[in-house]
Amino acid sequence: MGSNAIEVAIHRLRKHLQALDARAVVHTVKGVGYFITEEKV
């Protein structure tokens, strides 16, 4: 895997969620990782 494999996977996940009009949002926490929350409507 390349050094940016995780970033690419997260980018694709975000695009997929957006295409599905999902209410989930992927957040980046520098130095920690990622987490997913449900977007408030």
C-alpha positions as CSV (number, residue, x, y, z in Angstrom):
1,M,0.0,0.0,0.0
2,G,1.1,3.5,-0.7
3,S,1.7,6.1,2.0
4,N,-1.6,7.8,1.2
5,A,-3.7,4.6,1.0
6,I,-5.8,5.6,4.1
7,E,-6.5,9.1,2.8
8,V,-7.6,7.7,-0.6
9,A,-9.9,5.2,1.1
10,I,-11.5,8.0,3.3
11,H,-11.9,10.2,0.2
12,R,-13.7,7.4,-1.6
13,L,-15.9,6.7,1.4
14,R,-16.9,10.4,1.6
15,K,-17.7,10.5,-2.1
16,H,-19.8,7.3,-1.8
17,L,-21.7,8.6,1.2
18,Q,-22.4,11.8,-0.6
19,A,-23.6,10.0,-3.7
20,L,-26.0,8.0,-1.5
21,D,-27.2,11.2,0.3
22,A,-26.3,9.5,3.5
23,R,-26.5,11.5,6.7
24,A,-23.1,10.2,7.9
25,V,-20.1,12.5,8.0
26,V,-16.5,11.3,8.3
27,H,-14.4,13.7,10.4
28,T,-10.6,13.8,10.5
29,V,-8.8,14.3,13.9
30,K,-5.2,15.1,13.2
31,G,-2.8,12.8,15.1
32,V,-5.7,10.6,16.2
33,G,-7.6,9.2,13.2
34,Y,-11.2,9.4,11.9
35,F,-14.7,9.1,13.2
36,I,-18.1,9.1,11.7
37,T,-21.1,11.0,13.0
38,E,-24.7,11.4,11.9
39,E,-25.4,14.8,10.3
40,K,-28.2,16.7,12.0
41,V,-31.0,17.8,9.6
